[in-house]
C-alpha cells in the first residue's frame, strides 16, 4: 500500500513538473517569435514613418517595442492594468520613461497609441527619449 501511494505521489509530481516545463516553453516561444528583433514577424503599428512599433501580448501583458527607421531596437515598455514598466533592452533603454507626464514638447512625435498606452519620441540632449503614458481606457499607476 505504501509503495502505491509513493508511486502515485511521484507520478503526480512528474506530471506537475512536465506541465510547468511545457508552460514555460510556450510562454517563452510566444515572445521569442520577435520581441527584441530588428524586424519581428508582426505588423508594424507605428503612427510615424520615422519609427517602427511592434506589439506583443502574453499572459495579459502588452509589450510595445520601438525601433528606429533602420530597425535598431531603441526601447520597449510593458503594460498591464494601468501599470507600465521599462524593459531593459534597446540602444535607448536608459532614455525610456514609463508613466511619464504628458509631454508638452512641441517636437514630440506620437509613435504608438492604443487604449492602454501612448508612446512618444521626444528629442533631447541625450538623443531621443521615449515616454509612455497611459491610454484613454486606463488610469496610470506606479511603475517607473
MARZA-175112 format. One record per residue: residue number from 1; residue in one letter; z, y negated, x of N, C-alpha, C, O, CB in turn. Coordinates in nm, 2 decimals, padded with zeros to 4 digits, m for minus. Each point is the difference from the previous one (the first is absolute). Glycine has a CB too. Layout:
<recs>
REC  nr rest    n_z    n_y    n_x   ca_z   ca_y   ca_x    c_z    c_y    c_x    o_z    o_y    o_x   cb_z   cb_y   cb_x
REC NUM    A      Z      Y      X      Z      Y      X      Z      Y      X      Z      Y      X      Z      Y      X
...
</recs>
This chain:
<recs>
REC  nr rest    n_z    n_y    n_x   ca_z   ca_y   ca_x    c_z    c_y    c_x    o_z    o_y    o_x   cb_z   cb_y   cb_x
REC   1    X  00.00  00.12  00.08  00.00 m00.12 m00.08  00.00 m00.13  00.09 m00.07 m00.09 m00.03  00.19  00.22 m00.15
REC   2    X m00.04 m00.13  00.28  00.01 m00.11  00.09 m00.14 m00.03  00.07 m00.04 m00.11  00.01  00.29  00.16  00.03
REC   3    X m00.31  00.06  00.00 m00.14 m00.02  00.07 m00.09 m00.06 m00.10 m00.09 m00.08  00.04  00.13  00.28  00.11
REC   4    X m00.04 m00.16 m00.28 m00.09 m00.05 m00.10  00.02 m00.15 m00.02 m00.10 m00.07 m00.02  00.11  00.30 m00.09
REC   5    X  00.12 m00.28  00.10  00.03 m00.14 m00.01 m00.05 m00.08  00.12 m00.06 m00.11 m00.02  00.26  00.17 m00.13
REC   6    X m00.17 m00.01  00.27 m00.05 m00.06  00.12 m00.15 m00.01  00.01 m00.05 m00.10  00.04  00.26  00.18  00.07
REC   7    X m00.27  00.02 m00.15 m00.15  00.00  00.00 m00.05 m00.10 m00.10 m00.10 m00.07  00.04  00.10  00.31  00.02
REC   8    X  00.05 m00.25 m00.18 m00.04 m00.10 m00.10  00.02 m00.14  00.06 m00.08 m00.09 m00.01  00.14  00.25 m00.18
REC   9    X  00.06 m00.18  00.25  00.03 m00.13  00.05 m00.09 m00.04  00.11 m00.05 m00.11  00.01  00.29  00.14 m00.07
REC  10    X m00.28  00.07  00.15 m00.09 m00.02  00.11 m00.14 m00.04 m00.05 m00.07 m00.09  00.05  00.20  00.25  00.09
REC  11    X m00.17 m00.08 m00.24 m00.14 m00.03 m00.06  00.00 m00.13 m00.07 m00.10 m00.08  00.01  00.07  00.32 m00.04
REC  12    X  00.14 m00.28 m00.04  00.00 m00.13 m00.06  00.00 m00.11  00.10 m00.08 m00.10 m00.02  00.21  00.19 m00.17
REC  13    X m00.06 m00.08  00.30  00.00 m00.10  00.11 m00.14 m00.01  00.06 m00.05 m00.11  00.02  00.29  00.16  00.03
REC  14    X m00.31  00.06 m00.03 m00.13  00.00  00.06 m00.10 m00.07 m00.10 m00.09 m00.07  00.05  00.14  00.29  00.07
REC  15    X m00.03 m00.19 m00.25 m00.09 m00.07 m00.09  00.02 m00.15  00.00 m00.10 m00.08 m00.01  00.11  00.29 m00.14
REC  16    X  00.11 m00.26  00.16  00.03 m00.14  00.00 m00.06 m00.06  00.13 m00.06 m00.11 m00.01  00.28  00.15 m00.12
REC  17    X m00.20  00.03  00.24 m00.05 m00.05  00.13 m00.15 m00.01  00.00 m00.06 m00.10  00.04  00.25  00.20  00.08
REC  18    X m00.26  00.00 m00.17 m00.14  00.00 m00.01 m00.05 m00.11 m00.10 m00.11 m00.06  00.03  00.10  00.31  00.02
REC  19    X  00.08 m00.27 m00.16 m00.04 m00.10 m00.10  00.01 m00.14  00.07 m00.09 m00.08 m00.02  00.16  00.23 m00.17
REC  20    X  00.04 m00.17  00.26  00.01 m00.13  00.07 m00.10 m00.02  00.10 m00.05 m00.11  00.02  00.29  00.13 m00.05
REC  21    X m00.28  00.08  00.11 m00.11 m00.01  00.10 m00.13 m00.03 m00.07 m00.07 m00.09  00.05  00.19  00.25  00.10
REC  22    X m00.15 m00.10 m00.26 m00.12 m00.03 m00.07  00.00 m00.14 m00.05 m00.10 m00.07  00.01  00.08  00.31 m00.08
REC  23    X  00.13 m00.29  00.01  00.01 m00.14 m00.05 m00.02 m00.09  00.11 m00.07 m00.10 m00.01  00.23  00.17 m00.17
REC  24    X m00.09 m00.05  00.30 m00.01 m00.09  00.11 m00.15 m00.01  00.05 m00.05 m00.11  00.03  00.29  00.16  00.04
REC  25    X m00.30  00.07 m00.07 m00.14  00.00  00.05 m00.09 m00.08 m00.10 m00.09 m00.07  00.04  00.13  00.29  00.07
REC  26    X m00.02 m00.20 m00.24 m00.08 m00.07 m00.10  00.03 m00.15  00.01 m00.10 m00.08 m00.01  00.11  00.28 m00.14
REC  27    X  00.11 m00.24  00.16  00.03 m00.15  00.01 m00.06 m00.06  00.12 m00.06 m00.11 m00.01  00.27  00.15 m00.11
REC  28    X m00.20  00.03  00.24 m00.06 m00.05  00.12 m00.15 m00.01 m00.01 m00.06 m00.10  00.04  00.25  00.19  00.09
REC  29    X m00.26  00.01 m00.18 m00.14  00.00 m00.01 m00.06 m00.10 m00.09 m00.11 m00.05  00.02  00.12  00.29  00.03
REC  30    X  00.07 m00.28 m00.16 m00.05 m00.10 m00.09 m00.01 m00.14  00.07 m00.10 m00.07 m00.02  00.21  00.20 m00.17
REC  31    X m00.02 m00.16  00.28 m00.01 m00.13  00.07 m00.08  00.01  00.12 m00.07 m00.10  00.04  00.29  00.04 m00.12
REC  32    X m00.22  00.18  00.15 m00.08  00.01  00.12 m00.15  00.00 m00.03 m00.08  00.01  00.10  00.27  00.12  00.00
REC  33    X m00.23 m00.14 m00.22 m00.14  00.00 m00.03 m00.06 m00.14  00.02 m00.12 m00.02 m00.03  00.15  00.20 m00.14
REC  34    X  00.05 m00.27  00.23 m00.06 m00.13  00.03  00.10 m00.11  00.04 m00.04 m00.09  00.07 m00.13  00.16 m00.23
REC  35    X  00.29 m00.06  00.12  00.10 m00.10  00.04  00.01 m00.02  00.15  00.02  00.10  00.07  00.11 m00.06 m00.28
REC  36    X m00.16 m00.16  00.26  00.01 m00.02  00.14 m00.14  00.00  00.07 m00.01 m00.03  00.12  00.24  00.13 m00.12
REC  37    X m00.33 m00.05 m00.07 m00.13  00.01  00.06 m00.08 m00.13 m00.02  00.02 m00.08 m00.09 m00.02  00.32  00.04
REC  38    X m00.10 m00.26  00.14 m00.08 m00.12  00.00 m00.09  00.00 m00.13 m00.01 m00.11 m00.06  00.01  00.11  00.31
REC  39    X m00.06  00.11 m00.28 m00.08  00.01 m00.12  00.04  00.12 m00.09 m00.07  00.10  00.00 m00.12 m00.21  00.14
REC  40    X  00.30  00.09 m00.21  00.05  00.12 m00.08 m00.10  00.03 m00.11 m00.08 m00.09 m00.04  00.31  00.03  00.09
REC  41    X m00.23  00.18 m00.10 m00.09  00.05 m00.10  00.05 m00.04 m00.14  00.01  00.09 m00.09 m00.08  00.10  00.24
REC  42    X  00.10 m00.32 m00.17  00.04 m00.05 m00.13 m00.07 m00.13 m00.02 m00.05 m00.06  00.09  00.28  00.17 m00.09
REC  43    X m00.24 m00.16 m00.13 m00.07 m00.12 m00.03  00.07 m00.12  00.07  00.12 m00.01 m00.01 m00.20  00.11 m00.21
REC  44    X  00.00 m00.19  00.27  00.05 m00.13  00.05  00.02 m00.09 m00.12 m00.09 m00.02 m00.08 m00.03  00.04  00.30
REC  45    X  00.25 m00.06 m00.24  00.03 m00.08 m00.11  00.04 m00.15  00.03  00.07 m00.06 m00.07  00.01  00.27 m00.03
REC  46    X m00.14 m00.25  00.22  00.03 m00.14  00.04 m00.06 m00.10 m00.09 m00.11  00.02 m00.05  00.12  00.06  00.28
REC  47    X  00.06 m00.19 m00.25 m00.06 m00.11 m00.07 m00.07 m00.10  00.09 m00.05 m00.10 m00.05  00.23  00.13 m00.12
REC  48    X m00.18 m00.01  00.30 m00.06 m00.09  00.10 m00.10  00.08  00.08  00.03  00.11  00.04  00.18 m00.25 m00.03
REC  49    X m00.32  00.08  00.02 m00.10  00.06  00.08  00.04  00.01  00.15 m00.06  00.07  00.08 m00.12 m00.15 m00.24
REC  50    X  00.29  00.01  00.20  00.04  00.00  00.13  00.11  00.10  00.03  00.05  00.02  00.12 m00.10 m00.26 m00.11
REC  51    X  00.09  00.32 m00.11  00.10  00.10  00.02 m00.03  00.13 m00.08 m00.09  00.00 m00.08  00.26 m00.19  00.10
REC  52    X m00.10  00.29  00.01 m00.01  00.13 m00.07  00.13  00.04 m00.05  00.10 m00.01  00.07 m00.30  00.09  00.07
REC  53    X  00.22 m00.04 m00.27  00.12  00.04 m00.05 m00.01  00.14 m00.06 m00.09  00.03 m00.08  00.15 m00.27  00.03
REC  54    X  00.02  00.34  00.10  00.00  00.14 m00.05  00.13  00.03 m00.06  00.10 m00.03  00.06 m00.27  00.09  00.12
REC  55    X  00.16  00.01 m00.30  00.12  00.03 m00.07  00.02  00.15 m00.01 m00.09  00.07 m00.03  00.07 m00.28 m00.10
REC  56    X  00.14  00.26  00.16  00.04  00.14  00.00  00.13  00.01 m00.09  00.08 m00.09  00.01 m00.19  00.14  00.22
REC  57    X  00.11  00.05 m00.31  00.12  00.02 m00.09  00.05  00.14  00.02 m00.07  00.10  00.00 m00.01 m00.27 m00.16
REC  58    X  00.21  00.18  00.18  00.06  00.13  00.02  00.15  00.00 m00.05  00.08 m00.09  00.04 m00.23  00.14  00.15
REC  59    X  00.19  00.03 m00.28  00.13  00.01 m00.05  00.06 m00.13 m00.06  00.11 m00.03  00.02 m00.08  00.20  00.15
REC  60    X m00.12 m00.24 m00.24  00.04 m00.12 m00.06  00.01 m00.12  00.09  00.04 m00.11 m00.04  00.09  00.25 m00.11
REC  61    X m00.17 m00.13  00.28  00.00 m00.11  00.09 m00.15 m00.03  00.03 m00.08  00.08  00.02  00.30 m00.01  00.09
REC  62    X m00.25 m00.20 m00.12 m00.13 m00.05  00.03  00.00 m00.06  00.14  00.09 m00.08  00.04 m00.13  00.03 m00.28
REC  63    X m00.05  00.09  00.32 m00.02 m00.05  00.14 m00.13 m00.08  00.01 m00.10  00.05 m00.04  00.23  00.15  00.13
REC  64    X m00.12 m00.32 m00.05 m00.12 m00.08  00.02 m00.02 m00.03  00.15  00.08 m00.06  00.06 m00.05 m00.04 m00.30
REC  65    X m00.15  00.14  00.29 m00.03 m00.02  00.14 m00.10 m00.11  00.01 m00.10  00.00 m00.08  00.15  00.24  00.13
REC  66    X m00.03 m00.33  00.04 m00.10 m00.11  00.02 m00.06  00.01  00.13  00.07  00.01  00.11  00.06 m00.16 m00.26
REC  67    X m00.27  00.15  00.15 m00.07  00.01  00.13 m00.08 m00.13  00.01 m00.04 m00.06 m00.10  00.02  00.31  00.09
REC  68    X m00.01 m00.29  00.13 m00.09 m00.11  00.02 m00.14  00.04 m00.02 m00.03  00.11 m00.04  00.18 m00.21  00.21
REC  69    X m00.24  00.00 m00.16 m00.14  00.02 m00.04 m00.07  00.11  00.09 m00.10  00.06 m00.04  00.09 m00.30 m00.03
REC  70    X  00.07  00.26  00.19 m00.05  00.11  00.09  00.06  00.13 m00.01 m00.03  00.10  00.07 m00.02 m00.28  00.09
REC  71    X  00.14  00.20 m00.26  00.06  00.12 m00.03  00.13  00.03  00.07  00.07  00.10 m00.01 m00.29 m00.02 m00.02
REC  72    X  00.27 m00.18  00.11  00.13  00.01  00.08  00.11 m00.01 m00.10  00.01 m00.10 m00.07 m00.11  00.01  00.28
REC  73    X  00.19  00.19 m00.21  00.12 m00.01 m00.09  00.09 m00.12  00.05  00.03 m00.01  00.11 m00.04  00.26 m00.16
REC  74    X  00.04 m00.34 m00.05  00.08 m00.11  00.03  00.14  00.02 m00.04  00.10 m00.05  00.06 m00.30 m00.10 m00.08
REC  75    X  00.22  00.22 m00.09  00.14  00.02 m00.06 m00.01  00.07 m00.13 m00.11  00.02 m00.05  00.19 m00.22  00.17
REC  76    X  00.04  00.24 m00.17  00.01  00.07 m00.12  00.13 m00.02 m00.07  00.10 m00.02  00.07 m00.26  00.19  00.01
REC  77    X  00.16 m00.17 m00.21  00.12 m00.02 m00.08  00.01  00.11 m00.10 m00.10  00.04 m00.06  00.09 m00.29  00.09
REC  78    X  00.13  00.30 m00.05  00.03  00.09 m00.11  00.07 m00.07 m00.11  00.08 m00.09  00.03 m00.07  00.29  00.13
REC  79    X m00.02 m00.15 m00.28  00.07 m00.06 m00.11  00.03  00.10 m00.11 m00.09  00.09 m00.03 m00.02 m00.31  00.08
REC  80    X  00.23  00.21 m00.11  00.04  00.08 m00.11  00.11 m00.07 m00.08  00.10 m00.04  00.06 m00.17  00.26  00.07
REC  81    X  00.05 m00.23 m00.25  00.11 m00.06 m00.09  00.04 m00.14  00.04  00.12 m00.03 m00.02 m00.05  00.26 m00.02
REC  82    X m00.16 m00.31  00.09  00.04 m00.14  00.04  00.05 m00.01  00.14  00.02 m00.11  00.04  00.03  00.07 m00.28
REC  83    X m00.03  00.15  00.31  00.04 m00.01  00.14 m00.12  00.02  00.09 m00.08  00.09 m00.02  00.31  00.00 m00.04
REC  84    X m00.24 m00.17  00.16 m00.11  00.00  00.09  00.06  00.02  00.14  00.11 m00.04  00.04 m00.26 m00.10 m00.18
REC  85    X  00.07  00.21  00.23  00.04  00.03  00.14 m00.12  00.00  00.08 m00.11  00.05 m00.04  00.32  00.08 m00.03
REC  86    X m00.19 m00.17  00.20 m00.11 m00.01  00.10 m00.01  00.14  00.06  00.11  00.05  00.05 m00.08 m00.30 m00.01
REC  87    X m00.14  00.30 m00.02 m00.02  00.13  00.07 m00.03 m00.04  00.15 m00.06 m00.10  00.03 m00.03  00.22 m00.23
REC  88    X  00.15 m00.05  00.29 m00.01 m00.03  00.14 m00.14  00.05  00.06  00.00  00.09  00.08  00.25 m00.08 m00.06
REC  89    X m00.35 m00.08 m00.07 m00.13  00.04  00.05 m00.10 m00.12  00.00  00.02 m00.09 m00.08  00.02  00.32 m00.01
REC  90    X m00.13 m00.23  00.18 m00.10 m00.11  00.00  00.03 m00.10  00.11  00.11 m00.02  00.05 m00.15  00.05 m00.29
REC  91    X m00.07 m00.09  00.28  00.01 m00.10  00.11  00.08 m00.12 m00.03  00.06 m00.07  00.09 m00.28  00.14 m00.02
REC  92    X  00.24 m00.10 m00.20  00.08 m00.12 m00.04  00.13  00.05 m00.08  00.05 m00.08 m00.07 m00.26 m00.06  00.06
REC  93    X  00.26  00.26  00.03  00.11  00.04 m00.07  00.12 m00.09  00.01  00.08 m00.02 m00.09 m00.16  00.25  00.13
REC  94    X  00.10 m00.29  00.08  00.11 m00.10  00.02 m00.02 m00.13 m00.08  00.09 m00.07 m00.01 m00.06  00.17  00.24
REC  95    X m00.15 m00.12 m00.28 m00.03 m00.12 m00.08 m00.02  00.03 m00.14 m00.07 m00.08 m00.07 m00.03 m00.02  00.27
REC  96    X  00.15  00.21 m00.25 m00.01  00.03 m00.14  00.14 m00.03 m00.07  00.10  00.05  00.06 m00.28  00.13 m00.02
REC  97    X  00.18 m00.25 m00.15  00.12 m00.04 m00.06  00.00  00.06 m00.14 m00.09 m00.04 m00.08  00.11 m00.17  00.22
REC  98    X  00.07  00.30 m00.18  00.02  00.05 m00.13  00.08 m00.09 m00.08  00.10 m00.06  00.05 m00.13  00.29  00.03
REC  99    X  00.01 m00.24 m00.21  00.07 m00.08 m00.10  00.01 m00.15  00.05  00.10 m00.06 m00.01  00.03  00.26 m00.05
REC 100    X m00.24 m00.25  00.11 m00.01 m00.14  00.05  00.00 m00.09 m00.12 m00.03  00.04 m00.11 m00.10  00.03  00.31
REC 101    X  00.17 m00.19 m00.18 m00.01 m00.11 m00.10 m00.15 m00.02 m00.02 m00.08  00.02  00.09  00.31 m00.13 m00.03
REC 102    X m00.27  00.07 m00.18 m00.14 m00.03 m00.02 m00.04 m00.11  00.10  00.06 m00.11  00.00 m00.04  00.17 m00.25
REC 103    X m00.12 m00.03  00.33 m00.05 m00.10  00.10 m00.07 m00.11 m00.07 m00.08  00.01 m00.09  00.06  00.17  00.26
REC 104    X  00.05 m00.30 m00.12 m00.07 m00.12 m00.05 m00.10 m00.05  00.11 m00.05 m00.11 m00.01  00.25  00.05 m00.14
REC 105    X m00.22  00.14  00.25 m00.10 m00.04  00.10 m00.14 m00.01 m00.06 m00.05  00.09 m00.07  00.19  00.03  00.25
REC 106    X m00.20 m00.23 m00.15 m00.14 m00.02 m00.06 m00.10  00.09  00.06 m00.11  00.02 m00.06  00.17 m00.26  00.02
REC 107    X m00.03  00.30  00.15 m00.10  00.09  00.07  00.04  00.15 m00.02 m00.06  00.08  00.06  00.02 m00.26  00.11
REC 108    X  00.13  00.21 m00.27  00.03  00.14 m00.03 m00.11  00.06 m00.08 m00.06 m00.06 m00.08  00.30  00.01  00.08
REC 109    X m00.27  00.18  00.04 m00.11  00.07 m00.07  00.07  00.12 m00.07  00.07  00.08  00.06 m00.25 m00.15  00.11
REC 110    X  00.15  00.09 m00.30  00.05  00.11 m00.07 m00.09  00.12  00.04 m00.12  00.00 m00.03  00.20 m00.14 m00.17
REC 111    X m00.02  00.24  00.26 m00.07  00.12  00.05  00.00  00.11 m00.10 m00.10  00.07 m00.03  00.16 m00.13  00.26
REC 112    X  00.06  00.08 m00.30  00.01  00.10 m00.10  00.10 m00.04 m00.11  00.09 m00.07  00.03 m00.14  00.25  00.15
REC 113    X  00.02 m00.13 m00.30  00.09 m00.04 m00.11 m00.01  00.11 m00.11 m00.11  00.04 m00.04  00.10 m00.29  00.09
REC 114    X  00.12  00.30 m00.09  00.01  00.08 m00.12  00.13 m00.03 m00.08  00.06 m00.10  00.03 m00.20  00.29  00.08
REC 115    X  00.17 m00.11 m00.21  00.12 m00.04 m00.08  00.13  00.01  00.08  00.10 m00.06 m00.04 m00.22  00.15 m00.16
REC 116    X  00.12 m00.01  00.31  00.12  00.02  00.08  00.02 m00.09  00.12  00.11 m00.03  00.04 m00.12  00.26 m00.12
REC 117    X m00.10 m00.28  00.14  00.01 m00.06  00.13 m00.12 m00.10  00.02 m00.11  00.03 m00.05  00.23  00.17  00.14
REC 118    X m00.10 m00.31 m00.02 m00.10 m00.09  00.04  00.01 m00.01  00.16  00.11 m00.02  00.04 m00.12 m00.11 m00.27
REC 119    X m00.10  00.14  00.30  00.01 m00.01  00.14 m00.09 m00.12  00.05 m00.12  00.00 m00.04  00.17  00.25  00.07
REC 120    X  00.01 m00.34  00.04 m00.08 m00.12  00.05 m00.01  00.01  00.15  00.09  00.05  00.07 m00.01 m00.19 m00.26
REC 121    X m00.19  00.09  00.24 m00.02 m00.02  00.15  00.02 m00.15  00.02 m00.08 m00.08 m00.06 m00.08  00.28  00.09
REC 122    X  00.25 m00.24  00.06  00.03 m00.14  00.02 m00.02 m00.02  00.15  00.08  00.05  00.08  00.08 m00.07 m00.27
REC 123    X m00.26 m00.06  00.24 m00.01 m00.03  00.14  00.13 m00.07  00.05  00.05 m00.09 m00.07 m00.31  00.08  00.05
REC 124    X  00.30  00.05  00.14  00.12 m00.07  00.05 m00.01  00.00  00.16 m00.10  00.04  00.05  00.24  00.04 m00.24
REC 125    X m00.05 m00.14  00.25  00.00 m00.01  00.15  00.00  00.13  00.06 m00.05  00.02  00.12  00.17 m00.24 m00.13
REC 126    X m00.07  00.33 m00.06  00.01  00.13  00.06 m00.13  00.08 m00.03  00.00  00.12  00.03  00.25 m00.12 m00.06
REC 127    X m00.34 m00.06 m00.03 m00.12  00.07 m00.05 m00.01  00.00 m00.15 m00.01 m00.11 m00.06  00.02  00.26  00.26
REC 128    X  00.00 m00.04 m00.26  00.00  00.01 m00.15  00.13  00.06 m00.04  00.04  00.11  00.05 m00.30 m00.10 m00.06
REC 129    X  00.32 m00.06 m00.09  00.12  00.06 m00.06 m00.05  00.05 m00.14 m00.06 m00.07 m00.08  00.22 m00.09  00.20
REC 130    X m00.12  00.29 m00.14 m00.03  00.06 m00.13  00.13 m00.01 m00.08  00.11  00.05  00.04 m00.28  00.11  00.05
REC 131    X  00.16 m00.23 m00.21  00.12 m00.02 m00.08 m00.02  00.08 m00.13 m00.10 m00.01 m00.07  00.15 m00.22  00.17
REC 132    X  00.05  00.31 m00.14 m00.01  00.07 m00.13  00.10 m00.06 m00.10  00.12 m00.03  00.04 m00.20  00.24  00.08
REC 133    X  00.04 m00.23 m00.24  00.09 m00.04 m00.11 m00.01  00.09 m00.11 m00.10  00.08 m00.01  00.08 m00.32  00.08
REC 134    X  00.11  00.24 m00.16 m00.01  00.09 m00.12 m00.11 m00.05 m00.09 m00.03 m00.12 m00.01  00.27  00.17  00.02
REC 135    X m00.30  00.05 m00.08 m00.10 m00.03 m00.10  00.06 m00.05 m00.13  00.12 m00.02  00.00 m00.27  00.19  00.11
REC 136    X  00.07 m00.18 m00.20  00.04 m00.06 m00.13  00.09  00.09 m00.09  00.07 m00.05 m00.08 m00.28 m00.08  00.09
REC 137    X  00.20  00.26  00.02  00.07  00.09 m00.09  00.14  00.04  00.05  00.07  00.07 m00.08 m00.29  00.02  00.01
REC 138    X  00.26 m00.13  00.19  00.13  00.04  00.05  00.08 m00.12  00.05 m00.06 m00.10  00.04 m00.04  00.33  00.02
REC 139    X  00.23 m00.21 m00.05  00.09 m00.10  00.06  00.02  00.04  00.14  00.04  00.12  00.03  00.07 m00.17 m00.26
REC 140    X m00.12 m00.04  00.33  00.02  00.04  00.14  00.15  00.03  00.02  00.09 m00.06 m00.06 m00.28 m00.09  00.13
REC 141    X  00.21  00.25  00.01  00.14  00.03  00.05  00.00  00.00  00.15 m00.11 m00.04  00.06  00.15  00.19 m00.26
REC 142    X  00.06 m00.12  00.27  00.01  00.00  00.14 m00.10  00.09  00.07 m00.07  00.07 m00.07  00.31 m00.13  00.05
REC 143    X m00.25  00.05  00.15 m00.09  00.09  00.07 m00.07 m00.06  00.12 m00.10  00.05  00.04  00.08  00.07 m00.25
REC 144    X  00.07 m00.23  00.26 m00.07 m00.06  00.12 m00.02  00.10  00.11 m00.05 m00.04  00.10  00.14 m00.18 m00.16
</recs>
